[in-house]
Amino acid sequence: MNDVVLTGDRPTGPLHLGHYFGSLANRVRLQDAYPMYVLIADYQVITDRDTPGEIRRHTTELLLDYLAIGIDPARVTIFQHSAIPELNQLLLPFLSLVSVAELRRNPTVKDEIAHSSQRAVSGLMFTYPVHQAADILFCKGTLVPVGRDQLPHVEVTRLVARRFNERYGEVFPLPEAMMGEQPLLKGLDGGKMSKSRGNAIALSATEDETAVLIRKARTDSERLITFDEEHRPGVANLLTLAGLCLGRPPRELADEIGDGGAATLKRLTTEAVNEFLRPIRKRRAEFTAADVQRILTEGNAKARERAVLTLDEVRAAMGF
């Protein structure tokens, strides 16, 4: 069986540079090597919040981010959760293969419950890992690019696939997690880079917006710029960001800045980020609302065709 990649994001806000250097750049590389499905996980937005928010706008913006960074819809199937009923129907037989105790022990679910914005934890939160198993297995996904915090979800998928195969016959491959060398890029306030915290530079940010955000970034009062992640995290984070955008080691940039101080560091970082984002902004502007709708319609149709085949196979194996 040939390898198939499954990856995706929830449409909860604009993608940012942390996403790009953490996973998006790797997706662009992978699309040249493997068949790839990219999921816009709109149903999963409501796992940890009471309402989905501006789901249509966020879906459009997410797709524009994908196109702007170079994901090619001619090679990659981009689709929405809510448009593929057959995918979601796989959740029912898959839930029968996992115990409540196993779901409760999932460390990622525990962490997401702790940070949930819901008034009460919904049943969907507990079934979230099994829903992700359906996302991966509907297309017979074998390679899943993830961060370390998502490894337990891939393990649940492997568990579901293994138990289904043991009970009903060989239908699903056992997917493997792809752990890349993903750099940890902190937010401009020193915390975790996040869409909701206002500490990230969105891929769709203008040059002026980028400059304002970097100007507000935390540094320190020492004039000599050095790369010291432990004792000077704010300075180190700006050097890391500039280095990623320029393709240069952050220590080398620190040596160049020398005693230029925080102002010089922020100016260099702003220029580096804006230069890096310039072609992304240009590509983004080339796509229209009609392009977005066409790409989604075509991607949803291809994904649904795959999901129908898998669901038929599952039903036949189970004796329905």
Protein Blocks (a to p, Z undefined) as FASTA:
>chain_A
ZZddddddddfbccdfklmmmmmmmmmmmmmmpccdddddfklmmmmccbebjmklmmmm
mmmmmmmnopafklpccddfklmmmlmmmmmmmmmmpcfklmmmpmklmmmmmmpcbfbd
cfklmmmmmmmmmmmmmnopabdcddfklmmmmmmmmmmmmmmmmmnopfbdcddddddd
ddddddfkopacdfklopaccfkbcfklmmmmmmmpccdfbfbdcddfklmmmlmmmmmm
mmmmnopafklmmmmnmmnojmlmmmmmmmmmmmmmmmmmmmmmmpcfklmmmmmmmmmm
mmmmmmmmmmmmmmmmnoZZ
